[in-house]
Amino acid sequence: MDFLYHEIEKEIEDLANCYDFRVISEYSKKQLTTMFLLDGCFLPYFICCFHNSEEGGLNGWNFTNHQIACIKQDLFLLENQLPFQVLRLLFRDADFPGESMEDMIEDFVTSNIPMPRGIVGILKIDVPCHLLHFLQGAFLGRLETMTPRQETAPTELMRERKSFRKGQERPIWHSCKNVQQLMAAGIRFKPSRTNRLTDISFTSYFGITGCLMLPPITMNTSTLIIFLNLIAFESSNATNQLGVISYLCFLDSLIDHWDDVKELQAARVLHNFVGDQREVAQFFNHVCGKLVPNPITYKEVQQQIQVHVERYYSSKVRMWLSQCRYTYFSSPWSIIALTGAILGLLLTAIQAYTSLFFRSTN
């Protein structure tokens, strides 16, 4: 234990630089080293017990199942993040049975992303700065660069923030219509093949119908807490791409009412375990409505949707064809009913023709 303490003590200045000076200034180097050591030992032990389904090892510390669930949530709070450098210092020579520490941490992090079964797509990502950064990378399928936003932000993003501060309307994100309006324009919603938040695409079929593919997401109490902490993380000066915030703003542009949530549930894009559909709509409208996304993240998809909507309403023929498709070809039963009606009309016409033909012959 003394050896591990001295290993952290050698790097204490670099580790302290990971935090706001105003927060850690009240602690001495000895206190910081002790906290890093204790937290750095507890985190891998907790994850190891979770990974090997040995929660009894945690119950041996008189932790109830409720407390274990609360600890899992607390590990992803922004203020509780432990630099991964601490874990690398403590366990670079450790020998875990079966899998490495990095693999166990990856399994623990990805298990905290609520997703429907059968959805795959978590990419192997590099070693992050801390656990919440790892979680962000798992959601996005990539690990975003930890560089100061002021130095690397795109010009368009800076212009977007400036106009938002002046109270101007955000044209790109506000131009996207909600789910009900898009469905009225012949657009349907389907789940993407992966659960990565960046896996959003749109396909228009001759301006008559369209398909918006969205990553399936499960909404529950844990998801809401995780999103709030990811919002706080991306809102800081740590990251510059705003991947999660941009995704939440995209959904906020689609959800204006609880009926929009209902349609996304019917399309198997959103799985609601929060309870009331109104609560989900309020989360996006109240929380995400105040966020400023990266305007270039889904700009291409937004433009494709806008072009489709304009083409759809510019032609009455397209509107008629789309309505016919939705009315008569939206399900196998409607197709069967339409086919039966057409066959019935044909048989009636044939019967009338034959009866008239034989009558004229006689």
Secondary structure as UniProt FT lines:
FT   HELIX           2..10
FT   HELIX           12..16
FT   TURN            17..18
FT   HELIX           21..24
FT   TURN            25..26
FT   HELIX           29..51
FT   TURN            52..53
FT   HELIX           55..59
FT   TURN            60..62
FT   HELIX           65..74
FT   TURN            75..76
FT   HELIX           78..80
FT   HELIX           84..91
FT   TURN            92..93
FT   HELIX           101..110
FT   TURN            111..112
FT   TURN            117..118
FT   HELIX           131..140
FT   HELIX           149..152
FT   HELIX           155..165
FT   TURN            166..167
FT   HELIX           171..174
FT   HELIX           179..184
FT   TURN            185..186
FT   STRAND          187..191
FT   TURN            197..198
FT   STRAND          201..205
FT   TURN            206..208
FT   STRAND          209..214
FT   STRAND          217..219
FT   HELIX           221..235
FT   TURN            236..238
FT   HELIX           243..254
FT   HELIX           258..266
FT   TURN            267..268
FT   STRAND          270..272
FT   HELIX           277..282
FT   HELIX           283..287
FT   HELIX           288..290
FT   TURN            295..296
FT   HELIX           299..314
FT   HELIX           316..328
FT   HELIX           332..361
//
